[in-house]
Amino acid sequence: MSGVQYPYEYAYETVAASQTAQVLGTAGAVGDYIHRLIITVGTSATSTVTLLDNSTSIPIMAATTAIGVYSIEINARSASGAWKVTTGAGATVMAIGKFSV
């Protein structure tokens, strides 16, 4: 036994570039928890990332963000439905949280 503990039990889901409103989890639901977004920007001009709480749009990353990796703390529960992520052609996302399956 390694002795490693897993206190958070968060899942992750990847979102490829150029995705529109990709649902996090199988179906998503009110009360789903999103802990963090890790965003990799490969092309500054098309690096837009938007988080949606079902249909409520929350801009996270602007289209002119410098190339690099960004860790964005969210720490929120969904109020109106599935968490969804939209990415521009120059950004990918790893979403970490507890999503409905």
GIQUIUR-V627273 format. One record per residue. N is the residue number from 1. RES is the residue in one small letter. OMEGA is omega in whole degrees, 0 to 359 (none if undefined). Layout:
# GIQUIUR-V627273
N,RES,OMEGA ; N,RES,OMEGA
This chain:
# GIQUIUR-V627273
1,m,187 ; 2,s,183 ; 3,g,179 ; 4,v,178 ; 5,q,180 ; 6,y,188 ; 7,p,187 ; 8,y,180 ; 9,e,177 ; 10,y,173 ; 11,a,173 ; 12,y,176 ; 13,e,180 ; 14,t,177 ; 15,v,181 ; 16,a,175 ; 17,a,175 ; 18,s,177 ; 19,q,179 ; 20,t,175 ; 21,a,176 ; 22,q,180 ; 23,v,175 ; 24,l,188 ; 25,g,182 ; 26,t,182 ; 27,a,184 ; 28,g,181 ; 29,a,172 ; 30,v,179 ; 31,g,175 ; 32,d,185 ; 33,y,175 ; 34,i,184 ; 35,h,188 ; 36,r,169 ; 37,l,173 ; 38,i,188 ; 39,i,175 ; 40,t,180 ; 41,v,179 ; 42,g,179 ; 43,t,186 ; 44,s,187 ; 45,a,183 ; 46,t,187 ; 47,s,183 ; 48,t,173 ; 49,v,179 ; 50,t,175 ; 51,l,179 ; 52,l,170 ; 53,d,190 ; 54,n,180 ; 55,s,179 ; 56,t,185 ; 57,s,180 ; 58,i,179 ; 59,p,181 ; 60,i,185 ; 61,m,180 ; 62,a,183 ; 63,a,183 ; 64,t,180 ; 65,t,182 ; 66,a,177 ; 67,i,180 ; 68,g,179 ; 69,v,184 ; 70,y,176 ; 71,s,185 ; 72,i,177 ; 73,e,178 ; 74,i,178 ; 75,n,182 ; 76,a,173 ; 77,r,179 ; 78,s,180 ; 79,a,187 ; 80,s,178 ; 81,g,184 ; 82,a,168 ; 83,w,179 ; 84,k,179 ; 85,v,173 ; 86,t,181 ; 87,t,172 ; 88,g,183 ; 89,a,184 ; 90,g,183 ; 91,a,171 ; 92,t,185 ; 93,v,164 ; 94,m,180 ; 95,a,181 ; 96,i,180 ; 97,g,176 ; 98,k,186 ; 99,f,180 ; 100,s,178 ; 101,v,none
